Amino acid sequence: MSDRHAGAVLVHILLASALLAVSCDGSLGDEARARQCRANMNTLSTDQAIFSSLNDRWASSIAELDSAAGRRQTLLCPETLRPYSMTLTDSGYVIECTSGGHGSISNGTPDWAQEARTGS
């Protein structure tokens, strides 16, 4: 085996070890799941805006949003594998992750956007 080939193999082993260490630690996976959860809530919020513009009312449930969007399966939090909750309010709606840690969207505004602005 040439020195160059041996060096490339060593680099691949080190990279694989680093990736394994990160995945065992879980921190990178947790961040990715939180981002996917928030993306799912953004999707539901967009679905709610489209539904409202077509029907002159808010969808009353996530099942109604799923049906209108043509989804065969409801979106789930990738961490808890539980569905999101949606509550209609006097001023609109709130979509919330039931894990308690990924936030919520109220009338199209995510609460994590506020966290980013304040540094909380």
N, C-alpha and C positions, 0 to 999 in steps of 0.2 A: 504494500500500500504506500503510495507516495505521501510525502509530508503534507502536501496541499490537501489531498483527499482526507488524511487523518485529521487535519485541522478543521475541515468542513464537518466531518462526523462529530468532532468534539463540540463544535458550535451548536449543531442540532441537538445533541444530548443536553447541553446546558440550557438551551431554549426550552426543550421539552420539560426539563426539571423545574425551570422557573414557572412555566405554565401550570404544571402539576401543583407546585407549592401555592400559587395564587388560587387555584380552584379548590384546594383543600382548605385554605384559609377562609374562603367563602366571601371575602370582601368584594372582589370584582363581580362575582355572581350576584351578590345582593344588590349592588348598584345597577347592574344590568336588569335585574327583575324589577327594581323600582322604576327605572326608565320605561320598561315595557308596560308596566302597570299604568303609568301616567300617559303613555301613548294610547293605551286602550281607553282611558277616560276621555282623552282628547277626541278620539274617534266617536265615542258616545255623545259627546257635546256637539260635535259637528253634525252627527245624525239628528240630534234634537233640533238644531237650527234649521236643517233642511226640512225636517218633518213639519216644523212650525210654519215655515214659509209656504209649504204646499197645502197645509190643512187649517191654517189660521187658529191653531191651538197647539199646546205642548202635548207630546206623547205622554200618556199616563203611566207607562211602565217601560222597563228595559225590554221586556218581551215585545211590546209594540214597536219599539225602535228596531229591534232585531228583525222583526217581520218586514218593516218598511225598508230596511237596508238589504233585505234578502239574505241575512245571515241564518245559517242552519243551526249554528251553535252559539250560545251566548258567550260574550267575552268574559274571561275570568282573570282575576289577579294571578299572575304567574308565581307568586310566592305562596299564597294560601289556597289557590285553586277554588276560591269562592267567588260568586258573582258580585258585581257592584250593586250598590243601592242607589235609588233615585227617588228624591222627594220633590213634589211640586210645592211651591211656596206662593205667597201672594204676589211676589215680584218675578217669579219664574221657576227655576229648578236648581237642585243641587245633586250632583253625581259624586258619589263618595266610594273610596276603597274601604271595604269592611275590615281590612287589616289594621286600620287606625294609624298606619305609619306612612302611607303614600300620598295622603292629601285628598283634596276634593276640588271640584269645579262648580262654581256658582254662576249661572247665567253666562257661561262661556269664559269666565275668568278663573284660571287655576290659582289655588292658594299658594302653590310653590313659587309662582312668579313673584308674589309679595315677599316670600322668604329670601329669594335671590336679591331683591332690591334692598332689603334691610340687613342682609347678612345673618339672619337668624337661622 
